[in-house]
Amino acid sequence: MRAVLTVVGEDKVGIFSKVSTFCADHDINIEGVSQTVLENMFCMIMMITVDGCSIPFGEFADKIAAYGKENDLVIHVMHEDIFNSMHRI
């Protein structure tokens, strides 16, 4: 199963490293990344594969959201189908 992970927060050193390490620690593969900095705001979208995730997807979503709060970031993850449905007219 693929999912879309988004990260937004004030730009600082190590955001990509922290998020990608968190994913790797839970056996999640990162398939693609797009990131930019807009007026000191870091914005990133990752396409991830969660088939091998070491914990249930819902638990991973809760844990990475909490991890984001600990690091002054807003992190959301959702199933690719939900993301696609939300962005169709």
PyMOL Python script that loads the backbone (N, CA, C, O; Angstrom):
from pymol import cmd

cmd.read_pdbstr("""\
ATOM      1  N   MET A   1       0.837  -1.172   0.000  1.00  0.00           N
ATOM      2  CA  MET A   1       0.000   0.000   0.000  1.00  0.00           C
ATOM      3  C   MET A   1       0.886   1.240   0.000  1.00  0.00           C
ATOM      4  O   MET A   1       1.885   1.315   0.715  1.00  0.00           O
ATOM      5  N   ARG A   2       0.496   2.201  -0.814  1.00  0.00           N
ATOM      6  CA  ARG A   2       1.231   3.468  -0.834  1.00  0.00           C
ATOM      7  C   ARG A   2       0.458   4.511  -0.056  1.00  0.00           C
ATOM      8  O   ARG A   2      -0.765   4.450   0.067  1.00  0.00           O
ATOM      9  N   ALA A   3       1.208   5.474   0.468  1.00  0.00           N
ATOM     10  CA  ALA A   3       0.610   6.560   1.229  1.00  0.00           C
ATOM     11  C   ALA A   3       1.343   7.851   0.918  1.00  0.00           C
ATOM     12  O   ALA A   3       2.471   7.844   0.426  1.00  0.00           O
ATOM     13  N   VAL A   4       0.684   8.950   1.215  1.00  0.00           N
ATOM     14  CA  VAL A   4       1.267  10.282   1.022  1.00  0.00           C
ATOM     15  C   VAL A   4       1.539  10.862   2.401  1.00  0.00           C
ATOM     16  O   VAL A   4       0.649  10.916   3.250  1.00  0.00           O
ATOM     17  N   LEU A   5       2.770  11.292   2.613  1.00  0.00           N
ATOM     18  CA  LEU A   5       3.190  11.876   3.886  1.00  0.00           C
ATOM     19  C   LEU A   5       3.569  13.330   3.623  1.00  0.00           C
ATOM     20  O   LEU A   5       4.388  13.608   2.747  1.00  0.00           O
ATOM     21  N   THR A   6       2.982  14.255   4.375  1.00  0.00           N
ATOM     22  CA  THR A   6       3.306  15.667   4.207  1.00  0.00           C
ATOM     23  C   THR A   6       3.911  16.218   5.491  1.00  0.00           C
ATOM     24  O   THR A   6       3.540  15.824   6.596  1.00  0.00           O
ATOM     25  N   VAL A   7       4.850  17.137   5.314  1.00  0.00           N
ATOM     26  CA  VAL A   7       5.539  17.766   6.440  1.00  0.00           C
ATOM     27  C   VAL A   7       5.595  19.265   6.186  1.00  0.00           C
ATOM     28  O   VAL A   7       6.004  19.709   5.113  1.00  0.00           O
ATOM     29  N   VAL A   8       5.179  20.044   7.187  1.00  0.00           N
ATOM     30  CA  VAL A   8       5.241  21.504   7.098  1.00  0.00           C
ATOM     31  C   VAL A   8       5.750  22.037   8.424  1.00  0.00           C
ATOM     32  O   VAL A   8       5.333  21.580   9.489  1.00  0.00           O
ATOM     33  N   GLY A   9       6.650  23.003   8.356  1.00  0.00           N
ATOM     34  CA  GLY A   9       7.147  23.638   9.565  1.00  0.00           C
ATOM     35  C   GLY A   9       8.219  24.653   9.247  1.00  0.00           C
ATOM     36  O   GLY A   9       8.658  24.774   8.103  1.00  0.00           O
ATOM     37  N   GLU A  10       8.635  25.377  10.260  1.00  0.00           N
ATOM     38  CA  GLU A  10       9.703  26.349  10.084  1.00  0.00           C
ATOM     39  C   GLU A  10      10.969  25.627   9.642  1.00  0.00           C
ATOM     40  O   GLU A  10      11.327  24.591  10.201  1.00  0.00           O
ATOM     41  N   ASP A  11      11.638  26.174   8.645  1.00  0.00           N
ATOM     42  CA  ASP A  11      12.827  25.545   8.090  1.00  0.00           C
ATOM     43  C   ASP A  11      13.943  25.495   9.125  1.00  0.00           C
ATOM     44  O   ASP A  11      14.237  26.494   9.782  1.00  0.00           O
ATOM     45  N   LYS A  12      14.561  24.325   9.267  1.00  0.00           N
ATOM     46  CA  LYS A  12      15.730  24.150  10.124  1.00  0.00           C
ATOM     47  C   LYS A  12      16.501  22.924   9.649  1.00  0.00           C
ATOM     48  O   LYS A  12      15.970  22.098   8.907  1.00  0.00           O
ATOM     49  N   VAL A  13      17.704  22.816  10.061  1.00  0.00           N
ATOM     50  CA  VAL A  13      18.583  21.721   9.640  1.00  0.00           C
ATOM     51  C   VAL A  13      18.042  20.394  10.144  1.00  0.00           C
ATOM     52  O   VAL A  13      17.655  20.276  11.307  1.00  0.00           O
ATOM     53  N   GLY A  14      18.016  19.394   9.267  1.00  0.00           N
ATOM     54  CA  GLY A  14      17.748  18.023   9.679  1.00  0.00           C
ATOM     55  C   GLY A  14      16.322  17.527   9.563  1.00  0.00           C
ATOM     56  O   GLY A  14      16.047  16.394   9.960  1.00  0.00           O
ATOM     57  N   ILE A  15      15.403  18.320   9.039  1.00  0.00           N
ATOM     58  CA  ILE A  15      14.011  17.865   8.960  1.00  0.00           C
ATOM     59  C   ILE A  15      13.901  16.610   8.095  1.00  0.00           C
ATOM     60  O   ILE A  15      13.322  15.612   8.523  1.00  0.00           O
ATOM     61  N   PHE A  16      14.445  16.655   6.902  1.00  0.00           N
ATOM     62  CA  PHE A  16      14.371  15.486   6.010  1.00  0.00           C
ATOM     63  C   PHE A  16      15.009  14.275   6.672  1.00  0.00           C
ATOM     64  O   PHE A  16      14.461  13.174   6.625  1.00  0.00           O
ATOM     65  N   SER A  17      16.152  14.479   7.279  1.00  0.00           N
ATOM     66  CA  SER A  17      16.861  13.378   7.935  1.00  0.00           C
ATOM     67  C   SER A  17      16.024  12.752   9.045  1.00  0.00           C
ATOM     68  O   SER A  17      15.943  11.528   9.143  1.00  0.00           O
ATOM     69  N   LYS A  18      15.406  13.575   9.875  1.00  0.00           N
ATOM     70  CA  LYS A  18      14.595  13.068  10.985  1.00  0.00           C
ATOM     71  C   LYS A  18      13.397  12.274  10.492  1.00  0.00           C
ATOM     72  O   LYS A  18      13.115  11.188  10.998  1.00  0.00           O
ATOM     73  N   VAL A  19      12.696  12.812   9.508  1.00  0.00           N
ATOM     74  CA  VAL A  19      11.491  12.143   9.005  1.00  0.00           C
ATOM     75  C   VAL A  19      11.858  10.850   8.275  1.00  0.00           C
ATOM     76  O   VAL A  19      11.199   9.827   8.459  1.00  0.00           O
ATOM     77  N   SER A  20      12.893  10.891   7.459  1.00  0.00           N
ATOM     78  CA  SER A  20      13.283   9.678   6.735  1.00  0.00           C
ATOM     79  C   SER A  20      13.817   8.611   7.685  1.00  0.00           C
ATOM     80  O   SER A  20      13.584   7.423   7.460  1.00  0.00           O
ATOM     81  N   THR A  21      14.523   9.004   8.733  1.00  0.00           N
ATOM     82  CA  THR A  21      14.994   8.041   9.731  1.00  0.00           C
ATOM     83  C   THR A  21      13.809   7.426  10.471  1.00  0.00           C
ATOM     84  O   THR A  21      13.805   6.223  10.731  1.00  0.00           O
ATOM     85  N   PHE A  22      12.807   8.229  10.814  1.00  0.00           N
ATOM     86  CA  PHE A  22      11.605   7.719  11.470  1.00  0.00           C
ATOM     87  C   PHE A  22      10.937   6.675  10.583  1.00  0.00           C
ATOM     88  O   PHE A  22      10.521   5.622  11.065  1.00  0.00           O
ATOM     89  N   CYS A  23      10.835   6.962   9.297  1.00  0.00           N
ATOM     90  CA  CYS A  23      10.243   5.999   8.362  1.00  0.00           C
ATOM     91  C   CYS A  23      11.086   4.721   8.297  1.00  0.00           C
ATOM     92  O   CYS A  23      10.543   3.619   8.369  1.00  0.00           O
ATOM     93  N   ALA A  24      12.380   4.860   8.165  1.00  0.00           N
ATOM     94  CA  ALA A  24      13.255   3.690   8.087  1.00  0.00           C
ATOM     95  C   ALA A  24      13.175   2.842   9.350  1.00  0.00           C
ATOM     96  O   ALA A  24      13.218   1.614   9.281  1.00  0.00           O
ATOM     97  N   ASP A  25      13.060   3.489  10.489  1.00  0.00           N
ATOM     98  CA  ASP A  25      12.955   2.756  11.756  1.00  0.00           C
ATOM     99  C   ASP A  25      11.684   1.917  11.829  1.00  0.00           C
ATOM    100  O   ASP A  25      11.598   0.982  12.626  1.00  0.00           O
ATOM    101  N   HIS A  26      10.695   2.251  10.998  1.00  0.00           N
ATOM    102  CA  HIS A  26       9.438   1.496  10.976  1.00  0.00           C
ATOM    103  C   HIS A  26       9.284   0.687   9.679  1.00  0.00           C
ATOM    104  O   HIS A  26       8.180   0.279   9.319  1.00  0.00           O
ATOM    105  N   ASP A  27      10.409   0.463   8.986  1.00  0.00           N
ATOM    106  CA  ASP A  27      10.453  -0.362   7.771  1.00  0.00           C
ATOM    107  C   ASP A  27       9.567   0.176   6.649  1.00  0.00           C
ATOM    108  O   ASP A  27       8.915  -0.585   5.934  1.00  0.00           O
ATOM    109  N   ILE A  28       9.557   1.484   6.511  1.00  0.00           N
ATOM    110  CA  ILE A  28       8.786   2.139   5.457  1.00  0.00           C
ATOM    111  C   ILE A  28       9.732   2.631   4.379  1.00  0.00           C
ATOM    112  O   ILE A  28      10.742   3.272   4.669  1.00  0.00           O
ATOM    113  N   ASN A  29       9.395   2.323   3.125  1.00  0.00           N
ATOM    114  CA  ASN A  29      10.215   2.718   1.994  1.00  0.00           C
ATOM    115  C   ASN A  29       9.741   4.058   1.433  1.00  0.00           C
ATOM    116  O   ASN A  29       8.544   4.263   1.231  1.00  0.00           O
ATOM    117  N   ILE A  30      10.666   4.951   1.187  1.00  0.00           N
ATOM    118  CA  ILE A  30      10.359   6.247   0.569  1.00  0.00           C
ATOM    119  C   ILE A  30      10.579   6.109  -0.931  1.00  0.00           C
ATOM    120  O   ILE A  30      11.696   5.850  -1.380  1.00  0.00           O
ATOM    121  N   GLU A  31       9.509   6.283  -1.704  1.00  0.00           N
ATOM    122  CA  GLU A  31       9.582   6.129  -3.159  1.00  0.00           C
ATOM    123  C   GLU A  31       9.892   7.427  -3.879  1.00  0.00           C
ATOM    124  O   GLU A  31      10.517   7.421  -4.939  1.00  0.00           O
ATOM    125  N   GLY A  32       9.459   8.534  -3.307  1.00  0.00           N
ATOM    126  CA  GLY A  32       9.683   9.821  -3.963  1.00  0.00           C
ATOM    127  C   GLY A  32       9.507  10.953  -2.972  1.00  0.00           C
ATOM    128  O   GLY A  32       8.775  10.844  -1.988  1.00  0.00           O
ATOM    129  N   VAL A  33      10.210  12.053  -3.264  1.00  0.00           N
ATOM    130  CA  VAL A  33      10.178  13.209  -2.367  1.00  0.00           C
ATOM    131  C   VAL A  33      10.152  14.491  -3.193  1.00  0.00           C
ATOM    132  O   VAL A  33      10.854  14.622  -4.196  1.00  0.00           O
ATOM    133  N   SER A  34       9.331  15.422  -2.751  1.00  0.00           N
ATOM    134  CA  SER A  34       9.358  16.778  -3.284  1.00  0.00           C
ATOM    135  C   SER A  34       9.404  17.705  -2.081  1.00  0.00           C
ATOM    136  O   SER A  34       8.601  17.573  -1.158  1.00  0.00           O
ATOM    137  N   GLN A  35      10.331  18.629  -2.091  1.00  0.00           N
ATOM    138  CA  GLN A  35      10.427  19.553  -0.963  1.00  0.00           C
ATOM    139  C   GLN A  35      10.850  20.928  -1.448  1.00  0.00           C
ATOM    140  O   GLN A  35      11.505  21.082  -2.479  1.00  0.00           O
ATOM    141  N   THR A  36      10.449  21.920  -0.665  1.00  0.00           N
ATOM    142  CA  THR A  36      10.814  23.289  -0.975  1.00  0.00           C
ATOM    143  C   THR A  36      10.776  24.105   0.306  1.00  0.00           C
ATOM    144  O   THR A  36      10.241  23.666   1.324  1.00  0.00           O
ATOM    145  N   VAL A  37      11.343  25.282   0.243  1.00  0.00           N
ATOM    146  CA  VAL A  37      11.270  26.229   1.351  1.00  0.00           C
ATOM    147  C   VAL A  37      10.613  27.486   0.807  1.00  0.00           C
ATOM    148  O   VAL A  37      11.091  28.083  -0.157  1.00  0.00           O
ATOM    149  N   LEU A  38       9.508  27.883   1.437  1.00  0.00           N
ATOM    150  CA  LEU A  38       8.770  29.077   1.030  1.00  0.00           C
ATOM    151  C   LEU A  38       8.790  30.060   2.187  1.00  0.00           C
ATOM    152  O   LEU A  38       8.151  29.827   3.214  1.00  0.00           O
ATOM    153  N   GLU A  39       9.516  31.152   2.029  1.00  0.00           N
ATOM    154  CA  GLU A  39       9.611  32.187   3.064  1.00  0.00           C
ATOM    155  C   GLU A  39       9.868  31.581   4.451  1.00  0.00           C
ATOM    156  O   GLU A  39       9.139  31.866   5.401  1.00  0.00           O
ATOM    157  N   ASN A  40      10.883  30.766   4.557  1.00  0.00           N
ATOM    158  CA  ASN A  40      11.339  30.115   5.785  1.00  0.00           C
ATOM    159  C   ASN A  40      10.415  28.995   6.263  1.00  0.00           C
ATOM    160  O   ASN A  40      10.582  28.492   7.374  1.00  0.00           O
ATOM    161  N   MET A  41       9.438  28.597   5.434  1.00  0.00           N
ATOM    162  CA  MET A  41       8.586  27.457   5.774  1.00  0.00           C
ATOM    163  C   MET A  41       9.010  26.260   4.937  1.00  0.00           C
ATOM    164  O   MET A  41       9.021  26.323   3.707  1.00  0.00           O
ATOM    165  N   PHE A  42       9.356  25.179   5.605  1.00  0.00           N
ATOM    166  CA  PHE A  42       9.748  23.932   4.953  1.00  0.00           C
ATOM    167  C   PHE A  42       8.480  23.172   4.593  1.00  0.00           C
ATOM    168  O   PHE A  42       7.604  22.985   5.438  1.00  0.00           O
ATOM    169  N   CYS A  43       8.380  22.733   3.343  1.00  0.00           N
ATOM    170  CA  CYS A  43       7.220  21.964   2.879  1.00  0.00           C
ATOM    171  C   CYS A  43       7.726  20.739   2.126  1.00  0.00           C
ATOM    172  O   CYS A  43       8.544  20.855   1.214  1.00  0.00           O
ATOM    173  N   MET A  44       7.235  19.569   2.513  1.00  0.00           N
ATOM    174  CA  MET A  44       7.701  18.341   1.869  1.00  0.00           C
ATOM    175  C   MET A  44       6.530  17.381   1.683  1.00  0.00           C
ATOM    176  O   MET A  44       5.651  17.274   2.538  1.00  0.00           O
ATOM    177  N   ILE A  45       6.538  16.688   0.548  1.00  0.00           N
ATOM    178  CA  ILE A  45       5.602  15.609   0.277  1.00  0.00           C
ATOM    179  C   ILE A  45       6.430  14.376  -0.055  1.00  0.00           C
ATOM    180  O   ILE A  45       7.337  14.423  -0.886  1.00  0.00           O
ATOM    181  N   MET A  46       6.102  13.274   0.606  1.00  0.00           N
ATOM    182  CA  MET A  46       6.769  11.995   0.337  1.00  0.00           C
ATOM    183  C   MET A  46       5.726  10.980  -0.114  1.00  0.00           C
ATOM    184  O   MET A  46       4.626  10.924   0.435  1.00  0.00           O
ATOM    185  N   MET A  47       6.074  10.189  -1.106  1.00  0.00           N
ATOM    186  CA  MET A  47       5.278   9.023  -1.461  1.00  0.00           C
ATOM    187  C   MET A  47       5.992   7.848  -0.802  1.00  0.00           C
ATOM    188  O   MET A  47       7.170   7.604  -1.066  1.00  0.00           O
ATOM    189  N   ILE A  48       5.277   7.120   0.057  1.00  0.00           N
ATOM    190  CA  ILE A  48       5.883   6.031   0.805  1.00  0.00           C
ATOM    191  C   ILE A  48       5.129   4.728   0.567  1.00  0.00           C
ATOM    192  O   ILE A  48       3.949   4.737   0.216  1.00  0.00           O
ATOM    193  N   THR A  49       5.820   3.611   0.760  1.00  0.00           N
ATOM    194  CA  THR A  49       5.212   2.288   0.715  1.00  0.00           C
ATOM    195  C   THR A  49       5.202   1.747   2.130  1.00  0.00           C
ATOM    196  O   THR A  49       6.243   1.664   2.781  1.00  0.00           O
ATOM    197  N   VAL A  50       4.020   1.378   2.605  1.00  0.00           N
ATOM    198  CA  VAL A  50       3.887   0.955   3.998  1.00  0.00           C
ATOM    199  C   VAL A  50       3.593  -0.536   4.147  1.00  0.00           C
ATOM    200  O   VAL A  50       3.244  -0.987   5.238  1.00  0.00           O
ATOM    201  N   ASP A  51       3.728  -1.305   3.068  1.00  0.00           N
ATOM    202  CA  ASP A  51       3.454  -2.747   3.131  1.00  0.00           C
ATOM    203  C   ASP A  51       4.296  -3.455   4.187  1.00  0.00           C
ATOM    204  O   ASP A  51       3.812  -4.383   4.835  1.00  0.00           O
ATOM    205  N   GLY A  52       5.514  -3.047   4.368  1.00  0.00           N
ATOM    206  CA  GLY A  52       6.401  -3.704   5.323  1.00  0.00           C
ATOM    207  C   GLY A  52       6.461  -3.031   6.677  1.00  0.00           C
ATOM    208  O   GLY A  52       7.312  -3.372   7.498  1.00  0.00           O
ATOM    209  N   CYS A  53       5.573  -2.078   6.926  1.00  0.00           N
ATOM    210  CA  CYS A  53       5.611  -1.314   8.167  1.00  0.00           C
ATOM    211  C   CYS A  53       5.567  -2.243   9.378  1.00  0.00           C
ATOM    212  O   CYS A  53       4.782  -3.191   9.421  1.00  0.00           O
ATOM    213  N   SER A  54       6.416  -1.957  10.352  1.00  0.00           N
ATOM    214  CA  SER A  54       6.561  -2.808  11.533  1.00  0.00           C
ATOM    215  C   SER A  54       5.403  -2.675  12.515  1.00  0.00           C
ATOM    216  O   SER A  54       5.305  -3.461  13.458  1.00  0.00           O
ATOM    217  N   ILE A  55       4.520  -1.691  12.310  1.00  0.00           N
ATOM    218  CA  ILE A  55       3.343  -1.488  13.160  1.00  0.00           C
ATOM    219  C   ILE A  55       2.139  -1.225  12.252  1.00  0.00           C
ATOM    220  O   ILE A  55       2.324  -0.895  11.081  1.00  0.00           O
ATOM    221  N   PRO A  56       0.913  -1.361  12.761  1.00  0.00           N
ATOM    222  CA  PRO A  56      -0.255  -1.062  11.925  1.00  0.00           C
ATOM    223  C   PRO A  56      -0.229   0.378  11.413  1.00  0.00           C
ATOM    224  O   PRO A  56       0.268   1.278  12.091  1.00  0.00           O
ATOM    225  N   PHE A  57      -0.775   0.590  10.196  1.00  0.00           N
ATOM    226  CA  PHE A  57      -0.732   1.892   9.553  1.00  0.00           C
ATOM    227  C   PHE A  57      -1.311   2.996  10.432  1.00  0.00           C
ATOM    228  O   PHE A  57      -0.714   4.067  10.536  1.00  0.00           O
ATOM    229  N   GLY A  58      -2.449   2.762  11.062  1.00  0.00           N
ATOM    230  CA  GLY A  58      -3.075   3.760  11.925  1.00  0.00           C
ATOM    231  C   GLY A  58      -2.174   4.171  13.076  1.00  0.00           C
ATOM    232  O   GLY A  58      -2.103   5.344  13.441  1.00  0.00           O
ATOM    233  N   GLU A  59      -1.492   3.191  13.638  1.00  0.00           N
ATOM    234  CA  GLU A  59      -0.558   3.481  14.736  1.00  0.00           C
ATOM    235  C   GLU A  59       0.628   4.294  14.226  1.00  0.00           C
ATOM    236  O   GLU A  59       1.083   5.221  14.895  1.00  0.00           O
ATOM    237  N   PHE A  60       1.129   3.943  13.033  1.00  0.00           N
ATOM    238  CA  PHE A  60       2.224   4.707  12.441  1.00  0.00           C
ATOM    239  C   PHE A  60       1.798   6.160  12.218  1.00  0.00           C
ATOM    240  O   PHE A  60       2.550   7.087  12.516  1.00  0.00           O
ATOM    241  N   ALA A  61       0.576   6.349  11.687  1.00  0.00           N
ATOM    242  CA  ALA A  61       0.084   7.707  11.424  1.00  0.00           C
ATOM    243  C   ALA A  61       0.031   8.520  12.714  1.00  0.00           C
ATOM    244  O   ALA A  61       0.419   9.688  12.730  1.00  0.00           O
ATOM    245  N   ASP A  62      -0.445   7.909  13.790  1.00  0.00           N
ATOM    246  CA  ASP A  62      -0.511   8.601  15.080  1.00  0.00           C
ATOM    247  C   ASP A  62       0.887   8.924  15.615  1.00  0.00           C
ATOM    248  O   ASP A  62       1.134  10.019  16.120  1.00  0.00           O
ATOM    249  N   LYS A  63       1.796   7.949  15.495  1.00  0.00           N
ATOM    250  CA  LYS A  63       3.147   8.139  16.027  1.00  0.00           C
ATOM    251  C   LYS A  63       3.920   9.212  15.267  1.00  0.00           C
ATOM    252  O   LYS A  63       4.631  10.012  15.875  1.00  0.00           O
ATOM    253  N   ILE A  64       3.784   9.233  13.935  1.00  0.00           N
ATOM    254  CA  ILE A  64       4.553  10.230  13.184  1.00  0.00           C
ATOM    255  C   ILE A  64       3.955  11.624  13.376  1.00  0.00           C
ATOM    256  O   ILE A  64       4.680  12.618  13.334  1.00  0.00           O
ATOM    257  N   ALA A  65       2.641  11.706  13.587  1.00  0.00           N
ATOM    258  CA  ALA A  65       2.021  13.008  13.893  1.00  0.00           C
ATOM    259  C   ALA A  65       2.538  13.521  15.238  1.00  0.00           C
ATOM    260  O   ALA A  65       2.857  14.702  15.373  1.00  0.00           O
ATOM    261  N   ALA A  66       2.618  12.635  16.228  1.00  0.00           N
ATOM    262  CA  ALA A  66       3.149  13.018  17.549  1.00  0.00           C
ATOM    263  C   ALA A  66       4.622  13.396  17.444  1.00  0.00           C
ATOM    264  O   ALA A  66       5.068  14.347  18.085  1.00  0.00           O
ATOM    265  N   TYR A  67       5.377  12.654  16.638  1.00  0.00           N
ATOM    266  CA  TYR A  67       6.794  12.964  16.407  1.00  0.00           C
ATOM    267  C   TYR A  67       6.934  14.354  15.796  1.00  0.00           C
ATOM    268  O   TYR A  67       7.839  15.110  16.148  1.00  0.00           O
ATOM    269  N   GLY A  68       6.031  14.680  14.882  1.00  0.00           N
ATOM    270  CA  GLY A  68       6.044  16.005  14.279  1.00  0.00           C
ATOM    271  C   GLY A  68       5.832  17.086  15.325  1.00  0.00           C
ATOM    272  O   GLY A  68       6.549  18.086  15.334  1.00  0.00           O
ATOM    273  N   LYS A  69       4.861  16.900  16.203  1.00  0.00           N
ATOM    274  CA  LYS A  69       4.601  17.888  17.252  1.00  0.00           C
ATOM    275  C   LYS A  69       5.818  18.081  18.146  1.00  0.00           C
ATOM    276  O   LYS A  69       6.141  19.205  18.531  1.00  0.00           O
ATOM    277  N   GLU A  70       6.490  16.986  18.475  1.00  0.00           N
ATOM    278  CA  GLU A  70       7.698  17.060  19.303  1.00  0.00           C
ATOM    279  C   GLU A  70       8.788  17.887  18.639  1.00  0.00           C
ATOM    280  O   GLU A  70       9.628  18.483  19.313  1.00  0.00           O
ATOM    281  N   ASN A  71       8.765  17.919  17.299  1.00  0.00           N
ATOM    282  CA  ASN A  71       9.797  18.619  16.532  1.00  0.00           C
ATOM    283  C   ASN A  71       9.272  19.894  15.872  1.00  0.00           C
ATOM    284  O   ASN A  71       9.867  20.391  14.916  1.00  0.00           O
ATOM    285  N   ASP A  72       8.157  20.421  16.382  1.00  0.00           N
ATOM    286  CA  ASP A  72       7.553  21.662  15.858  1.00  0.00           C
ATOM    287  C   ASP A  72       7.219  21.576  14.371  1.00  0.00           C
ATOM    288  O   ASP A  72       7.428  22.529  13.621  1.00  0.00           O
ATOM    289  N   LEU A  73       6.700  20.427  13.957  1.00  0.00           N
ATOM    290  CA  LEU A  73       6.298  20.200  12.570  1.00  0.00           C
ATOM    291  C   LEU A  73       4.861  19.690  12.546  1.00  0.00           C
ATOM    292  O   LEU A  73       4.380  19.112  13.521  1.00  0.00           O
ATOM    293  N   VAL A  74       4.191  19.908  11.435  1.00  0.00           N
ATOM    294  CA  VAL A  74       2.890  19.294  11.215  1.00  0.00           C
ATOM    295  C   VAL A  74       3.100  18.182  10.195  1.00  0.00           C
ATOM    296  O   VAL A  74       3.453  18.441   9.045  1.00  0.00           O
ATOM    297  N   ILE A  75       2.881  16.946  10.624  1.00  0.00           N
ATOM    298  CA  ILE A  75       3.085  15.791   9.750  1.00  0.00           C
ATOM    299  C   ILE A  75       1.766  15.026   9.643  1.00  0.00           C
ATOM    300  O   ILE A  75       1.154  14.661  10.646  1.00  0.00           O
ATOM    301  N   HIS A  76       1.349  14.795   8.398  1.00  0.00           N
ATOM    302  CA  HIS A  76       0.142  14.011   8.125  1.00  0.00           C
ATOM    303  C   HIS A  76       0.520  12.885   7.170  1.00  0.00           C
ATOM    304  O   HIS A  76       1.371  13.052   6.297  1.00  0.00           O
ATOM    305  N   VAL A  77      -0.124  11.740   7.350  1.00  0.00           N
ATOM    306  CA  VAL A  77       0.053  10.637   6.408  1.00  0.00           C
ATOM    307  C   VAL A  77      -1.319  10.049   6.124  1.00  0.00           C
ATOM    308  O   VAL A  77      -2.120   9.840   7.036  1.00  0.00           O
ATOM    309  N   MET A  78      -1.581   9.782   4.843  1.00  0.00           N
ATOM    310  CA  MET A  78      -2.863   9.185   4.473  1.00  0.00           C
ATOM    311  C   MET A  78      -2.672   8.238   3.300  1.00  0.00           C
ATOM    312  O   MET A  78      -1.755   8.389   2.493  1.00  0.00           O
ATOM    313  N   HIS A  79      -3.553   7.271   3.229  1.00  0.00           N
ATOM    314  CA  HIS A  79      -3.538   6.301   2.145  1.00  0.00           C
ATOM    315  C   HIS A  79      -3.621   7.040   0.815  1.00  0.00           C
ATOM    316  O   HIS A  79      -4.335   8.035   0.698  1.00  0.00           O
ATOM    317  N   GLU A  80      -2.907   6.564  -0.168  1.00  0.00           N
ATOM    318  CA  GLU A  80      -2.866   7.209  -1.483  1.00  0.00           C
ATOM    319  C   GLU A  80      -4.260   7.373  -2.091  1.00  0.00           C
ATOM    320  O   GLU A  80      -4.540   8.401  -2.707  1.00  0.00           O
ATOM    321  N   ASP A  81      -5.134   6.384  -1.932  1.00  0.00           N
ATOM    322  CA  ASP A  81      -6.482   6.472  -2.502  1.00  0.00           C
ATOM    323  C   ASP A  81      -7.290   7.601  -1.873  1.00  0.00           C
ATOM    324  O   ASP A  81      -8.038   8.285  -2.571  1.00  0.00           O
ATOM    325  N   ILE A  82      -7.152   7.803  -0.574  1.00  0.00           N
ATOM    326  CA  ILE A  82      -7.850   8.893   0.104  1.00  0.00           C
ATOM    327  C   ILE A  82      -7.319  10.228  -0.400  1.00  0.00           C
ATOM    328  O   ILE A  82      -8.089  11.144  -0.687  1.00  0.00           O
ATOM    329  N   PHE A  83      -5.992  10.331  -0.505  1.00  0.00           N
ATOM    330  CA  PHE A  83      -5.381  11.559  -1.014  1.00  0.00           C
ATOM    331  C   PHE A  83      -5.904  11.878  -2.406  1.00  0.00           C
ATOM    332  O   PHE A  83      -6.296  13.011  -2.683  1.00  0.00           O
ATOM    333  N   ASN A  84      -5.909  10.877  -3.285  1.00  0.00           N
ATOM    334  CA  ASN A  84      -6.374  11.086  -4.662  1.00  0.00           C
ATOM    335  C   ASN A  84      -7.851  11.474  -4.693  1.00  0.00           C
ATOM    336  O   ASN A  84      -8.236  12.348  -5.469  1.00  0.00           O
ATOM    337  N   SER A  85      -8.672  10.850  -3.878  1.00  0.00           N
ATOM    338  CA  SER A  85     -10.102  11.181  -3.835  1.00  0.00           C
ATOM    339  C   SER A  85     -10.340  12.609  -3.374  1.00  0.00           C
ATOM    340  O   SER A  85     -11.238  13.286  -3.875  1.00  0.00           O
ATOM    341  N   MET A  86      -9.542  13.066  -2.428  1.00  0.00           N
ATOM    342  CA  MET A  86      -9.693  14.424  -1.896  1.00  0.00           C
ATOM    343  C   MET A  86      -9.316  15.489  -2.922  1.00  0.00           C
ATOM    344  O   MET A  86      -9.766  16.631  -2.828  1.00  0.00           O
ATOM    345  N   HIS A  87      -8.499  15.122  -3.891  1.00  0.00           N
ATOM    346  CA  HIS A  87      -7.984  16.108  -4.830  1.00  0.00           C
ATOM    347  C   HIS A  87      -8.551  15.965  -6.236  1.00  0.00           C
ATOM    348  O   HIS A  87      -7.978  16.474  -7.199  1.00  0.00           O
ATOM    349  N   ARG A  88      -9.683  15.267  -6.348  1.00  0.00           N
ATOM    350  CA  ARG A  88     -10.387  15.141  -7.622  1.00  0.00           C
ATOM    351  C   ARG A  88     -11.605  16.043  -7.605  1.00  0.00           C
ATOM    352  O   ARG A  88     -12.245  16.226  -6.569  1.00  0.00           O
ATOM    353  N   ILE A  89     -11.914  16.596  -8.748  1.00  0.00           N
ATOM    354  CA  ILE A  89     -13.123  17.432  -8.865  1.00  0.00           C
ATOM    355  C   ILE A  89     -14.252  16.583  -9.383  1.00  0.00           C
ATOM    356  O   ILE A  89     -15.365  17.077  -9.560  1.00  0.00           O
TER     357      ILE A  89
END
""", "prot")
cmd.dss("prot")
cmd.show_as("cartoon", "prot")
cmd.util.cbc("prot")
cmd.orient("prot")
